[in-house]
Amino acid sequence: MSRERILDAAIERIAGDGIDGVRIARIAMDAGVSTALVHYHFRTREVLLAETLDYAFDQLVAEAYLTR
């Protein structure tokens, strides 16, 4: 559950700040979790960003199939 909240917050933060402007501390605050929990789920910022993009893509594909 917290992992998905983090990914959702990261999607919103990337959309708002751009991928270069994203900070783990801000994502943690947006998700309502600690930075330690973010690091528990995602070893580095780069891993978090890569997994966020994969997660967002998967959501778009799932949504596209549901609207057919």
mmCIF file as Biopython writes it, N, C-alpha, C and O atoms, coordinates in Angstrom:
data_model
#
loop_
_atom_site.group_PDB
_atom_site.id
_atom_site.type_symbol
_atom_site.label_atom_id
_atom_site.label_alt_id
_atom_site.label_comp_id
_atom_site.label_asym_id
_atom_site.label_entity_id
_atom_site.label_seq_id
_atom_site.pdbx_PDB_ins_code
_atom_site.Cartn_x
_atom_site.Cartn_y
_atom_site.Cartn_z
_atom_site.occupancy
_atom_site.B_iso_or_equiv
_atom_site.auth_seq_id
_atom_site.auth_asym_id
_atom_site.pdbx_PDB_model_num
ATOM 1   N N  . MET A ? 1  ? 0.821   -1.199 0.000   1.0 0.0 1  A 1 
ATOM 2   C CA . MET A ? 1  ? 0.000   0.000  0.000   1.0 0.0 1  A 1 
ATOM 3   C C  . MET A ? 1  ? 0.863   1.260  0.000   1.0 0.0 1  A 1 
ATOM 4   O O  . MET A ? 1  ? 0.637   2.157  -0.813  1.0 0.0 1  A 1 
ATOM 5   N N  . SER A ? 2  ? 1.851   1.345  0.899   1.0 0.0 2  A 1 
ATOM 6   C CA . SER A ? 2  ? 2.694   2.542  0.943   1.0 0.0 2  A 1 
ATOM 7   C C  . SER A ? 2  ? 3.539   2.667  -0.321  1.0 0.0 2  A 1 
ATOM 8   O O  . SER A ? 2  ? 3.823   3.776  -0.773  1.0 0.0 2  A 1 
ATOM 9   N N  . ARG A ? 3  ? 3.940   1.536  -0.889  1.0 0.0 3  A 1 
ATOM 10  C CA . ARG A ? 3  ? 4.732   1.563  -2.123  1.0 0.0 3  A 1 
ATOM 11  C C  . ARG A ? 3  ? 3.933   2.230  -3.246  1.0 0.0 3  A 1 
ATOM 12  O O  . ARG A ? 3  ? 4.473   3.052  -3.986  1.0 0.0 3  A 1 
ATOM 13  N N  . GLU A ? 4  ? 2.669   1.886  -3.374  1.0 0.0 4  A 1 
ATOM 14  C CA . GLU A ? 4  ? 1.826   2.491  -4.403  1.0 0.0 4  A 1 
ATOM 15  C C  . GLU A ? 4  ? 1.588   3.974  -4.127  1.0 0.0 4  A 1 
ATOM 16  O O  . GLU A ? 4  ? 1.549   4.779  -5.057  1.0 0.0 4  A 1 
ATOM 17  N N  . ARG A ? 5  ? 1.431   4.337  -2.859  1.0 0.0 5  A 1 
ATOM 18  C CA . ARG A ? 5  ? 1.269   5.759  -2.512  1.0 0.0 5  A 1 
ATOM 19  C C  . ARG A ? 5  ? 2.509   6.548  -2.921  1.0 0.0 5  A 1 
ATOM 20  O O  . ARG A ? 5  ? 2.408   7.664  -3.428  1.0 0.0 5  A 1 
ATOM 21  N N  . ILE A ? 6  ? 3.672   5.955  -2.694  1.0 0.0 6  A 1 
ATOM 22  C CA . ILE A ? 6  ? 4.925   6.607  -3.080  1.0 0.0 6  A 1 
ATOM 23  C C  . ILE A ? 6  ? 4.993   6.768  -4.596  1.0 0.0 6  A 1 
ATOM 24  O O  . ILE A ? 6  ? 5.344   7.836  -5.096  1.0 0.0 6  A 1 
ATOM 25  N N  . LEU A ? 7  ? 4.659   5.708  -5.320  1.0 0.0 7  A 1 
ATOM 26  C CA . LEU A ? 7  ? 4.691   5.780  -6.777  1.0 0.0 7  A 1 
ATOM 27  C C  . LEU A ? 7  ? 3.684   6.798  -7.310  1.0 0.0 7  A 1 
ATOM 28  O O  . LEU A ? 7  ? 3.994   7.544  -8.239  1.0 0.0 7  A 1 
ATOM 29  N N  . ASP A ? 8  ? 2.495   6.836  -6.737  1.0 0.0 8  A 1 
ATOM 30  C CA . ASP A ? 8  ? 1.489   7.820  -7.151  1.0 0.0 8  A 1 
ATOM 31  C C  . ASP A ? 8  ? 1.978   9.247  -6.884  1.0 0.0 8  A 1 
ATOM 32  O O  . ASP A ? 8  ? 1.803   10.139 -7.715  1.0 0.0 8  A 1 
ATOM 33  N N  . ALA A ? 9  ? 2.585   9.448  -5.724  1.0 0.0 9  A 1 
ATOM 34  C CA . ALA A ? 9  ? 3.124   10.768 -5.394  1.0 0.0 9  A 1 
ATOM 35  C C  . ALA A ? 9  ? 4.254   11.140 -6.345  1.0 0.0 9  A 1 
ATOM 36  O O  . ALA A ? 9  ? 4.375   12.297 -6.746  1.0 0.0 9  A 1 
ATOM 37  N N  . ALA A ? 10 ? 5.072   10.172 -6.704  1.0 0.0 10 A 1 
ATOM 38  C CA . ALA A ? 10 ? 6.177   10.432 -7.625  1.0 0.0 10 A 1 
ATOM 39  C C  . ALA A ? 10 ? 5.660   10.809 -9.010  1.0 0.0 10 A 1 
ATOM 40  O O  . ALA A ? 10 ? 6.220   11.692 -9.660  1.0 0.0 10 A 1 
ATOM 41  N N  . ILE A ? 11 ? 4.600   10.151 -9.464  1.0 0.0 11 A 1 
ATOM 42  C CA . ILE A ? 11 ? 4.000   10.502 -10.753 1.0 0.0 11 A 1 
ATOM 43  C C  . ILE A ? 11 ? 3.558   11.963 -10.734 1.0 0.0 11 A 1 
ATOM 44  O O  . ILE A ? 11 ? 3.854   12.722 -11.657 1.0 0.0 11 A 1 
ATOM 45  N N  . GLU A ? 12 ? 2.852   12.347 -9.686  1.0 0.0 12 A 1 
ATOM 46  C CA . GLU A ? 12 ? 2.366   13.726 -9.575  1.0 0.0 12 A 1 
ATOM 47  C C  . GLU A ? 12 ? 3.522   14.717 -9.501  1.0 0.0 12 A 1 
ATOM 48  O O  . GLU A ? 12 ? 3.465   15.787 -10.106 1.0 0.0 12 A 1 
ATOM 49  N N  . ARG A ? 13 ? 4.561   14.366 -8.768  1.0 0.0 13 A 1 
ATOM 50  C CA . ARG A ? 13 ? 5.704   15.260 -8.607  1.0 0.0 13 A 1 
ATOM 51  C C  . ARG A ? 13 ? 6.463   15.411 -9.922  1.0 0.0 13 A 1 
ATOM 52  O O  . ARG A ? 13 ? 6.894   16.514 -10.260 1.0 0.0 13 A 1 
ATOM 53  N N  . ILE A ? 14 ? 6.634   14.314 -10.671 1.0 0.0 14 A 1 
ATOM 54  C CA . ILE A ? 14 ? 7.296   14.384 -11.979 1.0 0.0 14 A 1 
ATOM 55  C C  . ILE A ? 14 ? 6.477   15.270 -12.913 1.0 0.0 14 A 1 
ATOM 56  O O  . ILE A ? 14 ? 7.033   16.094 -13.639 1.0 0.0 14 A 1 
ATOM 57  N N  . ALA A ? 15 ? 5.162   15.100 -12.894 1.0 0.0 15 A 1 
ATOM 58  C CA . ALA A ? 15 ? 4.293   15.906 -13.751 1.0 0.0 15 A 1 
ATOM 59  C C  . ALA A ? 15 ? 4.395   17.386 -13.395 1.0 0.0 15 A 1 
ATOM 60  O O  . ALA A ? 15 ? 4.344   18.241 -14.279 1.0 0.0 15 A 1 
ATOM 61  N N  . GLY A ? 16 ? 4.537   17.688 -12.131 1.0 0.0 16 A 1 
ATOM 62  C CA . GLY A ? 16 ? 4.589   19.078 -11.693 1.0 0.0 16 A 1 
ATOM 63  C C  . GLY A ? 16 ? 5.955   19.731 -11.795 1.0 0.0 16 A 1 
ATOM 64  O O  . GLY A ? 16 ? 6.069   20.891 -12.192 1.0 0.0 16 A 1 
ATOM 65  N N  . ASP A ? 17 ? 6.990   18.984 -11.437 1.0 0.0 17 A 1 
ATOM 66  C CA . ASP A ? 17 ? 8.334   19.569 -11.337 1.0 0.0 17 A 1 
ATOM 67  C C  . ASP A ? 17 ? 9.283   19.130 -12.444 1.0 0.0 17 A 1 
ATOM 68  O O  . ASP A ? 17 ? 10.374  19.683 -12.581 1.0 0.0 17 A 1 
ATOM 69  N N  . GLY A ? 18 ? 8.877   18.142 -13.234 1.0 0.0 18 A 1 
ATOM 70  C CA . GLY A ? 18 ? 9.798   17.564 -14.210 1.0 0.0 18 A 1 
ATOM 71  C C  . GLY A ? 18 ? 10.709  16.561 -13.533 1.0 0.0 18 A 1 
ATOM 72  O O  . GLY A ? 18 ? 10.933  16.630 -12.325 1.0 0.0 18 A 1 
ATOM 73  N N  . ILE A ? 19 ? 11.225  15.646 -14.299 1.0 0.0 19 A 1 
ATOM 74  C CA . ILE A ? 19 ? 11.996  14.554 -13.706 1.0 0.0 19 A 1 
ATOM 75  C C  . ILE A ? 19 ? 13.265  15.041 -13.014 1.0 0.0 19 A 1 
ATOM 76  O O  . ILE A ? 19 ? 13.688  14.446 -12.023 1.0 0.0 19 A 1 
ATOM 77  N N  . ASP A ? 20 ? 13.878  16.107 -13.513 1.0 0.0 20 A 1 
ATOM 78  C CA . ASP A ? 20 ? 15.101  16.623 -12.884 1.0 0.0 20 A 1 
ATOM 79  C C  . ASP A ? 20 ? 14.822  17.345 -11.571 1.0 0.0 20 A 1 
ATOM 80  O O  . ASP A ? 20 ? 15.709  17.455 -10.725 1.0 0.0 20 A 1 
ATOM 81  N N  . GLY A ? 21 ? 13.595  17.838 -11.393 1.0 0.0 21 A 1 
ATOM 82  C CA . GLY A ? 21 ? 13.252  18.574 -10.184 1.0 0.0 21 A 1 
ATOM 83  C C  . GLY A ? 21 ? 12.729  17.719 -9.052  1.0 0.0 21 A 1 
ATOM 84  O O  . GLY A ? 21 ? 12.447  18.233 -7.969  1.0 0.0 21 A 1 
ATOM 85  N N  . VAL A ? 22 ? 12.594  16.428 -9.279  1.0 0.0 22 A 1 
ATOM 86  C CA . VAL A ? 22 ? 12.012  15.537 -8.278  1.0 0.0 22 A 1 
ATOM 87  C C  . VAL A ? 22 ? 13.014  15.250 -7.164  1.0 0.0 22 A 1 
ATOM 88  O O  . VAL A ? 22 ? 14.177  14.936 -7.415  1.0 0.0 22 A 1 
ATOM 89  N N  . ARG A ? 23 ? 12.532  15.367 -5.931  1.0 0.0 23 A 1 
ATOM 90  C CA . ARG A ? 23 ? 13.346  15.063 -4.748  1.0 0.0 23 A 1 
ATOM 91  C C  . ARG A ? 23 ? 12.623  14.038 -3.889  1.0 0.0 23 A 1 
ATOM 92  O O  . ARG A ? 23 ? 11.404  14.092 -3.727  1.0 0.0 23 A 1 
ATOM 93  N N  . ILE A ? 24 ? 13.384  13.112 -3.345  1.0 0.0 24 A 1 
ATOM 94  C CA . ILE A ? 24 ? 12.808  12.048 -2.516  1.0 0.0 24 A 1 
ATOM 95  C C  . ILE A ? 24 ? 12.081  12.628 -1.317  1.0 0.0 24 A 1 
ATOM 96  O O  . ILE A ? 24 ? 11.003  12.154 -0.960  1.0 0.0 24 A 1 
ATOM 97  N N  . ALA A ? 25 ? 12.649  13.639 -0.694  1.0 0.0 25 A 1 
ATOM 98  C CA . ALA A ? 25 ? 12.008  14.224 0.488   1.0 0.0 25 A 1 
ATOM 99  C C  . ALA A ? 25 ? 10.627  14.774 0.151   1.0 0.0 25 A 1 
ATOM 100 O O  . ALA A ? 25 ? 9.694   14.638 0.942   1.0 0.0 25 A 1 
ATOM 101 N N  . ARG A ? 26 ? 10.493  15.385 -1.005  1.0 0.0 26 A 1 
ATOM 102 C CA . ARG A ? 26 ? 9.202   15.951 -1.400  1.0 0.0 26 A 1 
ATOM 103 C C  . ARG A ? 26 ? 8.196   14.847 -1.716  1.0 0.0 26 A 1 
ATOM 104 O O  . ARG A ? 26 ? 7.023   14.948 -1.357  1.0 0.0 26 A 1 
ATOM 105 N N  . ILE A ? 27 ? 8.658   13.794 -2.387  1.0 0.0 27 A 1 
ATOM 106 C CA . ILE A ? 27 ? 7.781   12.655 -2.684  1.0 0.0 27 A 1 
ATOM 107 C C  . ILE A ? 27 ? 7.302   12.032 -1.375  1.0 0.0 27 A 1 
ATOM 108 O O  . ILE A ? 27 ? 6.122   11.715 -1.230  1.0 0.0 27 A 1 
ATOM 109 N N  . ALA A ? 28 ? 8.214   11.859 -0.430  1.0 0.0 28 A 1 
ATOM 110 C CA . ALA A ? 28 ? 7.845   11.289 0.868   1.0 0.0 28 A 1 
ATOM 111 C C  . ALA A ? 28 ? 6.789   12.142 1.548   1.0 0.0 28 A 1 
ATOM 112 O O  . ALA A ? 28 ? 5.807   11.619 2.075   1.0 0.0 28 A 1 
ATOM 113 N N  . MET A ? 29 ? 6.988   13.457 1.538   1.0 0.0 29 A 1 
ATOM 114 C CA . MET A ? 29 ? 6.011   14.361 2.158   1.0 0.0 29 A 1 
ATOM 115 C C  . MET A ? 29 ? 4.663   14.247 1.455   1.0 0.0 29 A 1 
ATOM 116 O O  . MET A ? 29 ? 3.624   14.168 2.110   1.0 0.0 29 A 1 
ATOM 117 N N  . ASP A ? 30 ? 4.677   14.239 0.128   1.0 0.0 30 A 1 
ATOM 118 C CA . ASP A ? 30 ? 3.426   14.137 -0.632  1.0 0.0 30 A 1 
ATOM 119 C C  . ASP A ? 30 ? 2.704   12.825 -0.355  1.0 0.0 30 A 1 
ATOM 120 O O  . ASP A ? 30 ? 1.475   12.790 -0.298  1.0 0.0 30 A 1 
ATOM 121 N N  . ALA A ? 31 ? 3.466   11.746 -0.183  1.0 0.0 31 A 1 
ATOM 122 C CA . ALA A ? 31 ? 2.882   10.424 0.063   1.0 0.0 31 A 1 
ATOM 123 C C  . ALA A ? 31 ? 2.512   10.209 1.525   1.0 0.0 31 A 1 
ATOM 124 O O  . ALA A ? 31 ? 1.822   9.245  1.858   1.0 0.0 31 A 1 
ATOM 125 N N  . GLY A ? 32 ? 2.968   11.104 2.395   1.0 0.0 32 A 1 
ATOM 126 C CA . GLY A ? 32 ? 2.676   10.966 3.822   1.0 0.0 32 A 1 
ATOM 127 C C  . GLY A ? 32 ? 3.491   9.872  4.492   1.0 0.0 32 A 1 
ATOM 128 O O  . GLY A ? 32 ? 3.029   9.218  5.426   1.0 0.0 32 A 1 
ATOM 129 N N  . VAL A ? 33 ? 4.721   9.681  3.996   1.0 0.0 33 A 1 
ATOM 130 C CA . VAL A ? 33 ? 5.607   8.666  4.572   1.0 0.0 33 A 1 
ATOM 131 C C  . VAL A ? 33 ? 6.963   9.298  4.857   1.0 0.0 33 A 1 
ATOM 132 O O  . VAL A ? 33 ? 7.223   10.440 4.477   1.0 0.0 33 A 1 
ATOM 133 N N  . SER A ? 34 ? 7.812   8.549  5.524   1.0 0.0 34 A 1 
ATOM 134 C CA . SER A ? 34 ? 9.162   9.044  5.807   1.0 0.0 34 A 1 
ATOM 135 C C  . SER A ? 34 ? 10.083  8.781  4.621   1.0 0.0 34 A 1 
ATOM 136 O O  . SER A ? 34 ? 9.818   7.915  3.787   1.0 0.0 34 A 1 
ATOM 137 N N  . THR A ? 35 ? 11.168  9.545  4.565   1.0 0.0 35 A 1 
ATOM 138 C CA . THR A ? 35 ? 12.158  9.282  3.514   1.0 0.0 35 A 1 
ATOM 139 C C  . THR A ? 35 ? 12.779  7.901  3.706   1.0 0.0 35 A 1 
ATOM 140 O O  . THR A ? 35 ? 13.165  7.251  2.735   1.0 0.0 35 A 1 
ATOM 141 N N  . ALA A ? 36 ? 12.874  7.458  4.948   1.0 0.0 36 A 1 
ATOM 142 C CA . ALA A ? 36 ? 13.413  6.116  5.205   1.0 0.0 36 A 1 
ATOM 143 C C  . ALA A ? 36 ? 12.548  5.046  4.551   1.0 0.0 36 A 1 
ATOM 144 O O  . ALA A ? 36 ? 13.070  4.065  4.022   1.0 0.0 36 A 1 
ATOM 145 N N  . LEU A ? 37 ? 11.234  5.226  4.583   1.0 0.0 37 A 1 
ATOM 146 C CA . LEU A ? 37 ? 10.344  4.252  3.952   1.0 0.0 37 A 1 
ATOM 147 C C  . LEU A ? 37 ? 10.499  4.285  2.431   1.0 0.0 37 A 1 
ATOM 148 O O  . LEU A ? 37 ? 10.452  3.244  1.777   1.0 0.0 37 A 1 
ATOM 149 N N  . VAL A ? 38 ? 10.681  5.472  1.878   1.0 0.0 38 A 1 
ATOM 150 C CA . VAL A ? 38 ? 10.932  5.558  0.438   1.0 0.0 38 A 1 
ATOM 151 C C  . VAL A ? 38 ? 12.191  4.768  0.093   1.0 0.0 38 A 1 
ATOM 152 O O  . VAL A ? 38 ? 12.201  3.991  -0.861  1.0 0.0 38 A 1 
ATOM 153 N N  . HIS A ? 39 ? 13.257  4.973  0.878   1.0 0.0 39 A 1 
ATOM 154 C CA . HIS A ? 39 ? 14.511  4.254  0.628   1.0 0.0 39 A 1 
ATOM 155 C C  . HIS A ? 39 ? 14.390  2.752  0.909   1.0 0.0 39 A 1 
ATOM 156 O O  . HIS A ? 39 ? 15.127  1.951  0.333   1.0 0.0 39 A 1 
ATOM 157 N N  . TYR A ? 40 ? 13.480  2.379  1.773   1.0 0.0 40 A 1 
ATOM 158 C CA . TYR A ? 40 ? 13.232  0.949  2.016   1.0 0.0 40 A 1 
ATOM 159 C C  . TYR A ? 40 ? 12.698  0.292  0.743   1.0 0.0 40 A 1 
ATOM 160 O O  . TYR A ? 40 ? 13.115  -0.811 0.388   1.0 0.0 40 A 1 
ATOM 161 N N  . HIS A ? 41 ? 11.794  0.959  0.072   1.0 0.0 41 A 1 
ATOM 162 C CA . HIS A ? 41 ? 11.181  0.410  -1.140  1.0 0.0 41 A 1 
ATOM 163 C C  . HIS A ? 41 ? 12.025  0.634  -2.391  1.0 0.0 41 A 1 
ATOM 164 O O  . HIS A ? 41 ? 11.985  -0.170 -3.321  1.0 0.0 41 A 1 
ATOM 165 N N  . PHE A ? 42 ? 12.785  1.720  -2.414  1.0 0.0 42 A 1 
ATOM 166 C CA . PHE A ? 42 ? 13.542  2.105  -3.607  1.0 0.0 42 A 1 
ATOM 167 C C  . PHE A ? 42 ? 14.950  2.491  -3.176  1.0 0.0 42 A 1 
ATOM 168 O O  . PHE A ? 42 ? 15.148  3.499  -2.499  1.0 0.0 42 A 1 
ATOM 169 N N  . ARG A ? 43 ? 15.919  1.686  -3.571  1.0 0.0 43 A 1 
ATOM 170 C CA . ARG A ? 43 ? 17.301  1.840  -3.118  1.0 0.0 43 A 1 
ATOM 171 C C  . ARG A ? 43 ? 17.879  3.227  -3.404  1.0 0.0 43 A 1 
ATOM 172 O O  . ARG A ? 43 ? 18.568  3.803  -2.563  1.0 0.0 43 A 1 
ATOM 173 N N  . THR A ? 44 ? 17.594  3.757  -4.594  1.0 0.0 44 A 1 
ATOM 174 C CA . THR A ? 44 ? 18.133  5.058  -4.982  1.0 0.0 44 A 1 
ATOM 175 C C  . THR A ? 44 ? 17.045  5.886  -5.662  1.0 0.0 44 A 1 
ATOM 176 O O  . THR A ? 44 ? 15.978  5.375  -6.000  1.0 0.0 44 A 1 
ATOM 177 N N  . ARG A ? 45 ? 17.328  7.147  -5.854  1.0 0.0 45 A 1 
ATOM 178 C CA . ARG A ? 45 ? 16.416  8.040  -6.565  1.0 0.0 45 A 1 
ATOM 179 C C  . ARG A ? 45 ? 16.206  7.548  -7.990  1.0 0.0 45 A 1 
ATOM 180 O O  . ARG A ? 45 ? 15.091  7.584  -8.510  1.0 0.0 45 A 1 
ATOM 181 N N  . GLU A ? 46 ? 17.274  7.092  -8.612  1.0 0.0 46 A 1 
ATOM 182 C CA . GLU A ? 46 ? 17.181  6.602  -9.984  1.0 0.0 46 A 1 
ATOM 183 C C  . GLU A ? 46 ? 16.282  5.379  -10.088 1.0 0.0 46 A 1 
ATOM 184 O O  . GLU A ? 46 ? 15.510  5.254  -11.038 1.0 0.0 46 A 1 
ATOM 185 N N  . VAL A ? 47 ? 16.377  4.478  -9.119  1.0 0.0 47 A 1 
ATOM 186 C CA . VAL A ? 47 ? 15.501  3.299  -9.093  1.0 0.0 47 A 1 
ATOM 187 C C  . VAL A ? 47 ? 14.054  3.739  -8.907  1.0 0.0 47 A 1 
ATOM 188 O O  . VAL A ? 47 ? 13.160  3.226  -9.582  1.0 0.0 47 A 1 
ATOM 189 N N  . LEU A ? 48 ? 13.818  4.670  -8.012  1.0 0.0 48 A 1 
ATOM 190 C CA . LEU A ? 48 ? 12.468  5.190  -7.795  1.0 0.0 48 A 1 
ATOM 191 C C  . LEU A ? 48 ? 11.912  5.800  -9.077  1.0 0.0 48 A 1 
ATOM 192 O O  . LEU A ? 48 ? 10.770  5.522  -9.445  1.0 0.0 48 A 1 
ATOM 193 N N  . LEU A ? 49 ? 12.693  6.620  -9.758  1.0 0.0 49 A 1 
ATOM 194 C CA . LEU A ? 49 ? 12.209  7.264  -10.976 1.0 0.0 49 A 1 
ATOM 195 C C  . LEU A ? 49 ? 11.946  6.240  -12.080 1.0 0.0 49 A 1 
ATOM 196 O O  . LEU A ? 49 ? 10.937  6.331  -12.779 1.0 0.0 49 A 1 
ATOM 197 N N  . ALA A ? 50 ? 12.832  5.282  -12.238 1.0 0.0 50 A 1 
ATOM 198 C CA . ALA A ? 50 ? 12.634  4.253  -13.266 1.0 0.0 50 A 1 
ATOM 199 C C  . ALA A ? 50 ? 11.376  3.432  -12.975 1.0 0.0 50 A 1 
ATOM 200 O O  . ALA A ? 50 ? 10.580  3.165  -13.875 1.0 0.0 50 A 1 
ATOM 201 N N  . GLU A ? 51 ? 11.205  3.040  -11.724 1.0 0.0 51 A 1 
ATOM 202 C CA . GLU A ? 51 ? 10.022  2.253  -11.371 1.0 0.0 51 A 1 
ATOM 203 C C  . GLU A ? 51 ? 8.746   3.084  -11.471 1.0 0.0 51 A 1 
ATOM 204 O O  . GLU A ? 51 ? 7.681   2.553  -11.787 1.0 0.0 51 A 1 
ATOM 205 N N  . THR A ? 52 ? 8.850   4.379  -11.202 1.0 0.0 52 A 1 
ATOM 206 C CA . THR A ? 52 ? 7.691   5.262  -11.347 1.0 0.0 52 A 1 
ATOM 207 C C  . THR A ? 52 ? 7.256   5.325  -12.802 1.0 0.0 52 A 1 
ATOM 208 O O  . THR A ? 52 ? 6.063   5.251  -13.094 1.0 0.0 52 A 1 
ATOM 209 N N  . LEU A ? 53 ? 8.197   5.459  -13.709 1.0 0.0 53 A 1 
ATOM 210 C CA . LEU A ? 53 ? 7.857   5.514  -15.130 1.0 0.0 53 A 1 
ATOM 211 C C  . LEU A ? 53 ? 7.245   4.197  -15.595 1.0 0.0 53 A 1 
ATOM 212 O O  . LEU A ? 53 ? 6.286   4.201  -16.366 1.0 0.0 53 A 1 
ATOM 213 N N  . ASP A ? 54 ? 7.783   3.082  -15.139 1.0 0.0 54 A 1 
ATOM 214 C CA . ASP A ? 54 ? 7.199   1.766  -15.472 1.0 0.0 54 A 1 
ATOM 215 C C  . ASP A ? 54 ? 5.779   1.652  -14.926 1.0 0.0 54 A 1 
ATOM 216 O O  . ASP A ? 54 ? 4.874   1.190  -15.621 1.0 0.0 54 A 1 
ATOM 217 N N  . TYR A ? 55 ? 5.591   2.073  -13.692 1.0 0.0 55 A 1 
ATOM 218 C CA . TYR A ? 55 ? 4.285   2.023  -13.031 1.0 0.0 55 A 1 
ATOM 219 C C  . TYR A ? 55 ? 3.272   2.886  -13.775 1.0 0.0 55 A 1 
ATOM 220 O O  . TYR A ? 55 ? 2.137   2.464  -13.994 1.0 0.0 55 A 1 
ATOM 221 N N  . ALA A ? 56 ? 3.680   4.095  -14.165 1.0 0.0 56 A 1 
ATOM 222 C CA . ALA A ? 56 ? 2.791   4.995  -14.893 1.0 0.0 56 A 1 
ATOM 223 C C  . ALA A ? 56 ? 2.414   4.399  -16.246 1.0 0.0 56 A 1 
ATOM 224 O O  . ALA A ? 56 ? 1.261   4.488  -16.666 1.0 0.0 56 A 1 
ATOM 225 N N  . PHE A ? 57 ? 3.377   3.797  -16.922 1.0 0.0 57 A 1 
ATOM 226 C CA . PHE A ? 57 ? 3.107   3.166  -18.209 1.0 0.0 57 A 1 
ATOM 227 C C  . PHE A ? 57 ? 2.113   2.021  -18.039 1.0 0.0 57 A 1 
ATOM 228 O O  . PHE A ? 57 ? 1.161   1.900  -18.809 1.0 0.0 57 A 1 
ATOM 229 N N  . ASP A ? 58 ? 2.336   1.191  -17.037 1.0 0.0 58 A 1 
ATOM 230 C CA . ASP A ? 58 ? 1.421   0.071  -16.779 1.0 0.0 58 A 1 
ATOM 231 C C  . ASP A ? 58 ? 0.008   0.563  -16.503 1.0 0.0 58 A 1 
ATOM 232 O O  . ASP A ? 58 ? -0.960  -0.050 -16.953 1.0 0.0 58 A 1 
ATOM 233 N N  . GLN A ? 59 ? -0.120  1.664  -15.769 1.0 0.0 59 A 1 
ATOM 234 C CA . GLN A ? 59 ? -1.442  2.234  -15.494 1.0 0.0 59 A 1 
ATOM 235 C C  . GLN A ? 59 ? -2.111  2.717  -16.776 1.0 0.0 59 A 1 
ATOM 236 O O  . GLN A ? 59 ? -3.309  2.513  -16.969 1.0 0.0 59 A 1 
ATOM 237 N N  . LEU A ? 60 ? -1.345  3.352  -17.644 1.0 0.0 60 A 1 
ATOM 238 C CA . LEU A ? 60 ? -1.899  3.837  -18.913 1.0 0.0 60 A 1 
ATOM 239 C C  . LEU A ? 60 ? -2.355  2.682  -19.796 1.0 0.0 60 A 1 
ATOM 240 O O  . LEU A ? 60 ? -3.413  2.758  -20.421 1.0 0.0 60 A 1 
ATOM 241 N N  . VAL A ? 61 ? -1.569  1.620  -19.851 1.0 0.0 61 A 1 
ATOM 242 C CA . VAL A ? 61 ? -1.938  0.459  -20.654 1.0 0.0 61 A 1 
ATOM 243 C C  . VAL A ? 61 ? -3.206  -0.184 -20.096 1.0 0.0 61 A 1 
ATOM 244 O O  . VAL A ? 61 ? -4.115  -0.528 -20.852 1.0 0.0 61 A 1 
ATOM 245 N N  . ALA A ? 62 ? -3.265  -0.345 -18.785 1.0 0.0 62 A 1 
ATOM 246 C CA . ALA A ? 62 ? -4.444  -0.945 -18.165 1.0 0.0 62 A 1 
ATOM 247 C C  . ALA A ? 62 ? -5.674  -0.091 -18.429 1.0 0.0 62 A 1 
ATOM 248 O O  . ALA A ? 62 ? -6.748  -0.618 -18.720 1.0 0.0 62 A 1 
ATOM 249 N N  . GLU A ? 63 ? -5.524  1.209  -18.330 1.0 0.0 63 A 1 
ATOM 250 C CA . GLU A ? 63 ? -6.651  2.112  -18.589 1.0 0.0 63 A 1 
ATOM 251 C C  . GLU A ? 63 ? -7.097  2.032  -20.045 1.0 0.0 63 A 1 
ATOM 252 O O  . GLU A ? 63 ? -8.294  2.074  -20.329 1.0 0.0 63 A 1 
ATOM 253 N N  . ALA A ? 64 ? -6.161  1.920  -20.953 1.0 0.0 64 A 1 
ATOM 254 C CA . ALA A ? 64 ? -6.485  1.820  -22.370 1.0 0.0 64 A 1 
ATOM 255 C C  . ALA A ? 64 ? -7.285  0.547  -22.661 1.0 0.0 64 A 1 
ATOM 256 O O  . ALA A ? 64 ? -8.208  0.563  -23.475 1.0 0.0 64 A 1 
ATOM 257 N N  . TYR A ? 65 ? -6.927  -0.552 -21.996 1.0 0.0 65 A 1 
ATOM 258 C CA . TYR A ? 65 ? -7.658  -1.799 -22.201 1.0 0.0 65 A 1 
ATOM 259 C C  . TYR A ? 65 ? -9.042  -1.757 -21.570 1.0 0.0 65 A 1 
ATOM 260 O O  . TYR A ? 65 ? -9.974  -2.384 -22.073 1.0 0.0 65 A 1 
ATOM 261 N N  . LEU A ? 66 ? -9.180  -1.027 -20.481 1.0 0.0 66 A 1 
ATOM 262 C CA . LEU A ? 66 ? -10.484 -0.940 -19.814 1.0 0.0 66 A 1 
ATOM 263 C C  . LEU A ? 66 ? -11.468 -0.075 -20.585 1.0 0.0 66 A 1 
ATOM 264 O O  . LEU A ? 66 ? -12.680 -0.253 -20.462 1.0 0.0 66 A 1 
ATOM 265 N N  . THR A ? 67 ? -10.959 0.858  -21.378 1.0 0.0 67 A 1 
ATOM 266 C CA . THR A ? 67 ? -11.838 1.769  -22.105 1.0 0.0 67 A 1 
ATOM 267 C C  . THR A ? 67 ? -12.194 1.243  -23.500 1.0 0.0 67 A 1 
ATOM 268 O O  . THR A ? 67 ? -12.874 1.931  -24.261 1.0 0.0 67 A 1 
ATOM 269 N N  . ARG A ? 68 ? -11.755 0.068  -23.834 1.0 0.0 68 A 1 
ATOM 270 C CA . ARG A ? 68 ? -12.065 -0.500 -25.160 1.0 0.0 68 A 1 
ATOM 271 C C  . ARG A ? 68 ? -13.468 -1.024 -25.209 1.0 0.0 68 A 1 
ATOM 272 O O  . ARG A ? 68 ? -13.901 -1.535 -26.241 1.0 0.0 68 A 1 
#
